[in-house]
Amino acid sequence: MEQTQMDTESRLPYDVIVVGAGAAGLMAAGTAARNGRRVLLLEKMDKSGRKVRISGKGRCNVTNARPPEEFAAQVRVNADFLTPAFAEFNNKATIRFFERRGVKLEIERGERVFPKSGKAWDIANALLDYCVENGVRILYNTRVTEILTVGSRVFGVRYMNKRGFTRKEECAQVIVCTGGVSYPGTGSTGDGYTFAADLGHTVVPVRPSLTPLVTSHPQAKFIGRLLLRNVRATLSIDGEPVREEFGELGFSERGIEGAVALRMSREAVDALIDGRSVKLTLDLKPALTPEILRERIRRERAEMGPEEFFAELLRRLVPKALVMPLAEELDIHSKSYMRKITDEQIERLIHVLKGWVFPITDYAPFEYAVVTAGGVSCDEVNPRTMESLKIKGLFFAGEVLDLDANTGGYNLQIAFSTGHLAGMQQQAAQPLL
Ligand SMILES: Cc1cc2nc3c(=O)[nH]c(=O)nc-3n(C[C@H](O)[C@H](O)[C@H](O)COP(=O)(O)OP(=O)(O)OC[C@H]3O[C@@H](n4cnc5c(N)ncnc54)[C@H](O)[C@@H]3O)c2cc1C
C-alpha cells in the first residue's frame, strides 16, 4: 500500500507529450488519452489544425475510399512502411471516426471523401473535440525547442511558452507530429527534422511535392489565371513519356497547377533536381482524334465569313485566355483574315491543340507545395509502433516522416493512420530512476 502511494506520488504529470496539433498530433493525442494516458499536446500556433482548416481548398478531402492495394499505389515512397498503420486505422476507420463525431461525409469523383457541409473546419473541430473530450491538456503558442533524452531514452521536452520563457516538462514518451515544411504559415517549419537529426536520425532530404511546375514557355505569362477542365497532359523526362494524367490543369502566377500538374510534380521535381530535362505536353482536345478535330475545324470555318479573324476560330475552340498565346505559338497574327489561313496552318493548329509543349524548368517552393517529400527516414522507425529504433519512447507520426502521397485524401489518411498507431502505443509513465 505504502509502495503504491509512493509510486503514484513519484509518477510524472504526463505519460505522453505530443508535439504539434495538426492532423497527426490531434489523432495521436486523442487516441493516447482515450486509452487512459495523461497527455499534454504542445502547439506553437494559436490554434490547432491550421493546415487541416485550409485543406482541400477549404473543403478538406479527408481520406480516399479506395481499397487498400489501390490506396498503397498512391503513396510515393515507403508504402510498405505504412501498411501496419493503415491496417490498424484505415480509410474506413477514418470515415467512421468522423461520422461518429457528427461530421457527415460524402464520396466524390475519384473516391475522394469530403465533409457534406463542405467545411474543412468541421474536420479540424472534430479532431480537437476528440482531444478535449478525452482530457488532453493543450497549450497553444508553445514551441518545443528540444527533445530531452537520457542515454538513448526520452525523458521530456524543452519548450518556450507563450510569454517567451523556456520551460521543461518530463514524460516517458514523446510523439513528434510537427509536419513537413510546406505552407510554413500553418506552423510546419521543419522543427521535427532538427529534433530527429539531433537525436541521430537520418533525415531524407526534403523537397516540395504536389507543387506547381514552372515553365519557361514564353506564352505562359500571357495566359494569366486559367483553369482548364478535361485536358490530358503527358509528362516527359529526357524525352521519354513517364506519366499521363487527365483532369483539371491550371495556369497561375505560381506556375502550372491543378490536380493534373500537382500529381505530375512528384516525378518532375525529382527529375529537375537530378538535372534531367522535363516537359509537359498538353492535349486540349483529348476527346477528339486529329481527324475529328480537323472535321470540327472545317465545320467552324464553313460557318465563319472569309473576313472574320483567325482569333474568332480560336475563340470557338479554346477559352478566351488561350486565344492570343495560341496565335503567338502558331506564329499566325490573330487578326489574319480567315480567307488567308492555309491548310498547312490549320494542320499546325491541330498539332498544337493535341500537343502543346511546355518545357518545365523549375518548381514552386515549399510555400506553395501541398506536401513535403522526404523527412525522417522510415528505416529507423518501427512500422508497427511508430517508435524510433534509436531512442526509446520517441515516436514520429504524419508528414514529418518520409511519407507522402498523391492528391486525393491520401496525405491526411497517412497522418491519421500513423498518428493513431503512435497514440495506441503509449504506456503509463514510470519514474525514470
Ligand atoms: C493547401 C493544402 C491543402 C491540402 N489539402 C489536403 C487534402 O484535401 N487532403 C489531404 O489528404 N491532404 C491535404 N493536404 C496535406 C495534409 O494537410 C498534410 O499532409 C497533413 O495536414 C499533415 O499533417 P501533420 O499533422 O503531419 O502536419 P501538420 O498538419 O503540418 O501539423 C504540424 C503541426 O505541428 C506544429 N508544430 C510544428 N513545429 C512545432 C514545434 N516545434 N512545437 C510545437 N508545435 C509545432 C505546427 O504548428 C502544426 O500545427 C493539404 C496541404 C496543404 C498545404
The ligand as a Tripos MOL2 file, in Angstrom:
@<TRIPOS>MOLECULE
LIG
   53    58     1     0     0
SMALL
NO_CHARGES

@<TRIPOS>ATOM
      1 C1         -3.1170   23.8920  -49.0120 C.3       1 LIG1
      2 C2         -3.1140   22.4450  -48.6090 C.ar      1 LIG1
      3 C3         -4.1950   21.6530  -48.8970 C.ar      1 LIG1
      4 C4         -4.1950   20.2970  -48.5540 C.ar      1 LIG1
      5 N1         -5.2890   19.5580  -48.8250 N.ar      1 LIG1
      6 C5         -5.3020   18.2520  -48.4970 C.ar      1 LIG1
      7 C6         -6.4690   17.4620  -48.6900 C.ar      1 LIG1
      8 O1         -7.5350   17.9660  -49.0720 O.2       1 LIG1
      9 N2         -6.3790   16.1190  -48.3950 N.ar      1 LIG1
     10 C7         -5.2310   15.5500  -47.9040 C.ar      1 LIG1
     11 O2         -5.2220   14.3480  -47.6820 O.2       1 LIG1
     12 N3         -4.1430   16.2890  -47.6640 N.ar      1 LIG1
     13 C8         -4.1490   17.6180  -47.9270 C.ar      1 LIG1
     14 N4         -3.0460   18.3650  -47.6570 N.ar      1 LIG1
     15 C9         -1.9010   17.7290  -46.9660 C.3       1 LIG1
     16 C10        -2.2500   17.4990  -45.4830 C.3       1 LIG1
     17 O3         -2.9380   18.6250  -44.9990 O.3       1 LIG1
     18 C11        -0.9880   17.2560  -44.6620 C.3       1 LIG1
     19 O4         -0.2710   16.1760  -45.2290 O.3       1 LIG1
     20 C12        -1.3370   16.9330  -43.2130 C.3       1 LIG1
     21 O5         -2.0430   18.0150  -42.6440 O.3       1 LIG1
     22 C13        -0.0780   16.6570  -42.4030 C.3       1 LIG1
     23 O6         -0.4550   16.5270  -41.0540 O.3       1 LIG1
     24 P1          0.6310   16.6020  -39.9000 P.3       1 LIG1
     25 O7         -0.1300   16.5650  -38.6240 O.co2     1 LIG1
     26 O8          1.6960   15.6260  -40.1280 O.co2     1 LIG1
     27 O9          1.3110   18.0350  -40.0670 O.3       1 LIG1
     28 P2          0.6650   19.4940  -39.9370 P.3       1 LIG1
     29 O10        -0.7700   19.4570  -40.2590 O.co2     1 LIG1
     30 O11         1.5340   20.3820  -40.7250 O.co2     1 LIG1
     31 O12         0.7780   19.8250  -38.3910 O.3       1 LIG1
     32 C14         2.0030   20.0620  -37.7660 C.3       1 LIG1
     33 C15         1.7180   20.8720  -36.5060 C.3       1 LIG1
     34 O13         2.8820   20.9240  -35.7030 O.3       1 LIG1
     35 C16         3.0330   22.2410  -35.1950 C.3       1 LIG1
     36 N5          4.4410   22.4310  -34.8600 N.ar      1 LIG1
     37 C17         5.4960   22.4210  -35.7150 C.ar      1 LIG1
     38 N6          6.6490   22.5860  -35.0400 N.ar      1 LIG1
     39 C18         6.3070   22.6950  -33.7140 C.ar      1 LIG1
     40 C19         7.0560   22.8810  -32.5230 C.ar      1 LIG1
     41 N7          8.3910   22.9970  -32.5260 N.pl3     1 LIG1
     42 N8          6.3900   22.9660  -31.3510 N.ar      1 LIG1
     43 C20         5.0320   22.8600  -31.3010 C.ar      1 LIG1
     44 N9          4.2820   22.6950  -32.4050 N.ar      1 LIG1
     45 C21         4.9100   22.5900  -33.5970 C.ar      1 LIG1
     46 C22         2.5410   23.1060  -36.3370 C.3       1 LIG1
     47 O14         2.2210   24.4070  -35.9040 O.3       1 LIG1
     48 C23         1.3540   22.3160  -36.8280 C.3       1 LIG1
     49 O15         0.1770   22.6480  -36.1230 O.3       1 LIG1
     50 C24        -3.0470   19.7280  -47.9360 C.ar      1 LIG1
     51 C25        -1.9670   20.5320  -47.6400 C.ar      1 LIG1
     52 C26        -1.9870   21.8800  -47.9550 C.ar      1 LIG1
     53 C27        -0.8090   22.7270  -47.6120 C.3       1 LIG1
@<TRIPOS>BOND
     1     1     2 1
     2     2     3 ar
     3     2    52 ar
     4     3     4 ar
     5     4     5 ar
     6     4    50 ar
     7     5     6 ar
     8     6     7 ar
     9     6    13 1
    10     7     8 2
    11     7     9 ar
    12     9    10 ar
    13    10    11 2
    14    10    12 ar
    15    12    13 ar
    16    13    14 ar
    17    14    15 1
    18    14    50 ar
    19    15    16 1
    20    16    17 1
    21    16    18 1
    22    18    19 1
    23    18    20 1
    24    20    21 1
    25    20    22 1
    26    22    23 1
    27    23    24 1
    28    24    25 2
    29    24    26 1
    30    24    27 1
    31    27    28 1
    32    28    29 2
    33    28    30 1
    34    28    31 1
    35    31    32 1
    36    32    33 1
    37    33    34 1
    38    33    48 1
    39    34    35 1
    40    35    36 1
    41    35    46 1
    42    36    37 ar
    43    36    45 ar
    44    37    38 ar
    45    38    39 ar
    46    39    40 ar
    47    39    45 ar
    48    40    41 1
    49    40    42 ar
    50    42    43 ar
    51    43    44 ar
    52    44    45 ar
    53    46    47 1
    54    46    48 1
    55    48    49 1
    56    50    51 ar
    57    51    52 ar
    58    52    53 1
@<TRIPOS>SUBSTRUCTURE
     1 LIG1         1 GROUP 0 **** ****
